[in-house]
Amino acid sequence: MKKILIVVVMALFAINASAQSPFEKAIGLRLGSGVGVDYKQFISDRNALEFIGSFGLTDPTYITVTGLYEWEWNLTDDLYWFVGPGATLGAYSSNFNVALNGIVGLEYKFDIPLTLGIDASPAWYFLNSAGFGWSAALTVRYCF
């Protein structure tokens, strides 16, 4: 019984050690269906808020602001994956749009204060362009 308790305690410490956030705050560039600025801040060891402001590549009048809540899990010390829900507000020409979206992705934290991430984001749009859509993006962030 003592051995089982020791193994369980050691496993809990190992899980807790691998759950530490890879950085506290980061800001960078995002390139996908649009180009934008990305800011991410951890609010706990496994939870982060991400904010994205972007404009469309094919239609530069299309401007969006996205907020996401993310759960993070380490795959290795430097590589982790994340998933979470969010919302987007968008405006283009004289139209306005609202979407509920999600995100799933991978991010790598280099030994220098830099991360490189890739993600996919499905979305359900409510107003003028009602329907389902998705996007994918590459993000480079400076950590501080």
Sine and cosine of phi, psi and omega as CSV:
sin_phi,cos_phi,sin_psi,cos_psi,sin_omega,cos_omega
0.00,0.00,-0.62,0.78,0.01,-1.00
-0.89,0.45,-0.66,0.75,0.00,-1.00
-0.90,0.44,-0.65,0.76,0.02,-1.00
-0.89,0.45,-0.69,0.72,0.02,-1.00
-0.88,0.48,-0.67,0.74,0.02,-1.00
-0.90,0.44,-0.69,0.72,0.01,-1.00
-0.89,0.45,-0.68,0.73,0.01,-1.00
-0.89,0.45,-0.71,0.70,0.01,-1.00
-0.89,0.45,-0.68,0.73,0.02,-1.00
-0.90,0.44,-0.63,0.78,0.03,-1.00
-0.90,0.44,-0.66,0.75,0.03,-1.00
-0.89,0.45,-0.66,0.75,0.06,-1.00
-0.90,0.43,-0.63,0.78,0.01,-1.00
-0.91,0.41,-0.68,0.74,0.03,-1.00
-0.89,0.45,-0.70,0.71,-0.01,-1.00
-0.90,0.43,-0.63,0.77,0.00,-1.00
-0.91,0.41,-0.61,0.79,-0.03,-1.00
-0.99,0.15,-0.09,1.00,-0.05,-1.00
-1.00,-0.08,0.07,1.00,-0.02,-1.00
-0.94,0.33,0.62,-0.78,-0.01,-1.00
-0.92,0.40,0.59,-0.81,-0.05,-1.00
-0.96,0.27,-0.31,0.95,0.04,-1.00
-0.32,-0.95,0.20,-0.98,0.01,-1.00
-1.00,-0.05,-0.78,0.62,-0.01,-1.00
-0.68,-0.74,0.48,-0.88,0.04,-1.00
-0.44,-0.90,0.56,-0.83,0.05,-1.00
-0.71,-0.70,0.57,-0.82,-0.03,-1.00
-0.15,-0.99,-0.28,-0.96,-0.04,-1.00
-0.95,-0.32,0.56,-0.83,-0.01,-1.00
-0.81,-0.59,0.76,-0.65,0.00,-1.00
-0.79,-0.61,0.86,-0.51,0.01,-1.00
-0.37,-0.93,-0.82,-0.58,0.09,-1.00
-0.95,0.31,-0.23,0.97,0.10,-1.00
-0.64,-0.77,0.11,-0.99,0.07,-1.00
-0.90,-0.44,0.69,-0.73,-0.04,-1.00
-0.31,-0.95,-0.05,-1.00,0.05,-1.00
-0.96,-0.27,0.66,-0.75,-0.06,-1.00
-0.81,-0.59,0.73,-0.68,0.06,-1.00
-0.79,-0.61,0.75,-0.66,0.00,-1.00
-0.76,-0.65,0.71,-0.70,0.02,-1.00
-0.68,-0.73,0.78,-0.63,0.07,-1.00
-0.98,0.20,0.70,-0.71,0.05,-1.00
-0.96,-0.29,-0.17,0.99,0.15,-0.99
-0.37,-0.93,-0.06,-1.00,-0.03,-1.00
-0.88,0.48,-0.51,0.86,-0.08,-1.00
-0.87,-0.49,-0.03,1.00,-0.11,-0.99
-0.85,-0.53,0.69,-0.73,-0.03,-1.00
-0.68,-0.74,0.41,-0.91,0.16,-0.99
-0.94,-0.34,0.69,-0.73,0.03,-1.00
-0.79,-0.62,0.70,-0.71,0.01,-1.00
-0.82,-0.58,0.73,-0.69,-0.06,-1.00
-0.77,-0.63,0.77,-0.63,0.15,-0.99
-0.88,-0.48,0.81,-0.58,-0.09,-1.00
-0.53,-0.85,0.23,-0.97,0.14,-0.99
-0.75,-0.67,0.43,-0.90,-0.09,-1.00
-0.95,0.33,0.56,-0.83,0.07,-1.00
-0.97,0.26,-0.68,0.73,-0.02,-1.00
-0.99,0.12,-0.42,0.91,0.03,-1.00
-0.70,-0.71,1.00,-0.05,-0.06,-1.00
-0.90,0.43,-0.19,0.98,0.07,-1.00
-0.98,0.17,-0.20,0.98,0.01,-1.00
-0.99,0.12,0.92,-0.39,-0.05,-1.00
-0.87,-0.50,0.72,-0.69,0.00,-1.00
-0.76,-0.65,0.45,-0.90,0.14,-0.99
-0.76,-0.65,0.81,-0.58,-0.06,-1.00
-0.82,-0.57,0.65,-0.76,0.13,-0.99
-0.84,-0.55,0.71,-0.70,-0.06,-1.00
-0.73,-0.68,0.56,-0.83,0.16,-0.99
-0.93,-0.36,0.79,-0.61,-0.12,-0.99
-0.80,-0.60,0.63,-0.78,0.17,-0.98
-0.98,-0.19,0.70,-0.71,-0.10,-0.99
-0.88,-0.48,0.63,-0.78,0.07,-1.00
-0.68,-0.73,0.73,-0.68,0.03,-1.00
-0.97,0.24,0.72,-0.69,0.18,-0.98
-0.99,-0.10,-0.63,0.78,0.14,-0.99
-0.66,-0.75,-0.11,-0.99,0.02,-1.00
-0.89,0.45,-0.52,0.86,-0.09,-1.00
-0.93,-0.36,-0.24,0.97,-0.05,-1.00
-0.90,-0.43,0.77,-0.64,0.05,-1.00
-0.63,-0.78,0.31,-0.95,0.04,-1.00
-0.87,-0.50,0.37,-0.93,-0.07,-1.00
-0.57,-0.82,0.38,-0.92,0.03,-1.00
-0.47,-0.88,0.50,-0.87,0.05,-1.00
0.05,-1.00,0.21,-0.98,0.03,-1.00
-1.00,-0.10,0.26,-0.97,0.04,-1.00
-0.21,-0.98,-0.10,-0.99,0.02,-1.00
-0.60,-0.80,0.49,-0.87,-0.01,-1.00
-0.76,-0.66,0.67,-0.74,0.17,-0.98
-0.92,-0.38,0.74,-0.67,-0.03,-1.00
-0.69,-0.72,0.51,-0.86,0.05,-1.00
-0.68,-0.73,0.66,-0.75,0.08,-1.00
-0.47,-0.88,0.62,-0.79,-0.08,-1.00
0.72,0.69,-0.91,-0.42,0.03,-1.00
-0.92,-0.39,0.31,0.95,-0.03,-1.00
-0.96,-0.29,0.35,-0.94,0.01,-1.00
-0.74,-0.68,0.58,-0.82,-0.02,-1.00
-0.63,-0.77,0.48,-0.87,0.04,-1.00
-0.76,-0.65,0.63,-0.77,0.01,-1.00
-0.64,-0.77,0.55,-0.83,0.25,-0.97
-0.99,-0.17,0.76,-0.65,-0.05,-1.00
-0.65,-0.76,0.16,-0.99,0.06,-1.00
-0.76,-0.65,0.08,-1.00,0.04,-1.00
-0.52,-0.86,0.59,-0.81,0.14,-0.99
-0.61,-0.79,0.70,-0.71,-0.05,-1.00
-0.22,-0.98,0.02,-1.00,0.06,-1.00
-0.84,-0.54,0.57,-0.82,0.07,-1.00
-0.63,-0.77,0.66,-0.75,0.01,-1.00
-0.91,-0.42,0.77,-0.63,0.04,-1.00
-0.98,-0.20,0.90,-0.43,0.03,-1.00
-0.97,0.25,0.20,-0.98,0.04,-1.00
-0.92,0.39,-0.40,0.92,0.12,-0.99
-1.00,0.02,0.23,-0.97,-0.06,-1.00
-0.97,0.25,0.92,0.40,-0.06,-1.00
-0.57,-0.82,0.65,-0.76,0.10,-1.00
-0.83,-0.55,0.43,-0.90,0.08,-1.00
-0.75,-0.66,0.82,-0.57,-0.06,-1.00
-0.74,-0.68,0.39,-0.92,0.10,-0.99
-0.70,-0.72,0.64,-0.77,-0.04,-1.00
-0.49,-0.87,0.27,-0.96,0.12,-0.99
-0.81,-0.58,0.60,-0.80,-0.09,-1.00
-0.69,-0.73,0.98,-0.20,0.10,-0.99
-0.97,0.24,0.48,-0.88,-0.02,-1.00
-0.54,-0.84,0.53,-0.85,0.11,-0.99
-0.88,-0.47,0.92,-0.40,-0.07,-1.00
-1.00,0.00,0.62,-0.78,-0.10,-0.99
-0.98,-0.18,-0.64,0.77,-0.22,-0.98
-0.99,-0.13,-0.87,-0.49,-0.17,-0.99
-0.82,0.57,-0.64,0.77,0.02,-1.00
-0.95,-0.32,0.80,0.61,-0.09,-1.00
-0.85,0.52,0.65,-0.76,0.03,-1.00
0.64,-0.76,-0.09,-1.00,-0.06,-1.00
-0.99,-0.16,0.62,-0.79,0.09,-1.00
-0.47,-0.88,0.09,-1.00,0.06,-1.00
-0.43,-0.90,0.31,-0.95,0.07,-1.00
-0.59,-0.81,0.29,-0.96,0.09,-1.00
-0.74,-0.67,0.47,-0.88,-0.06,-1.00
-0.48,-0.88,0.36,-0.93,0.13,-0.99
-0.91,-0.41,0.75,-0.66,-0.05,-1.00
-0.81,-0.59,0.72,-0.70,0.11,-0.99
-0.87,-0.50,0.81,-0.59,-0.06,-1.00
-0.78,-0.63,0.56,-0.83,0.16,-0.99
-1.00,-0.10,0.79,-0.61,-0.03,-1.00
-1.00,-0.07,0.65,-0.76,0.07,-1.00
-0.55,-0.83,0.00,0.00,0.00,0.00
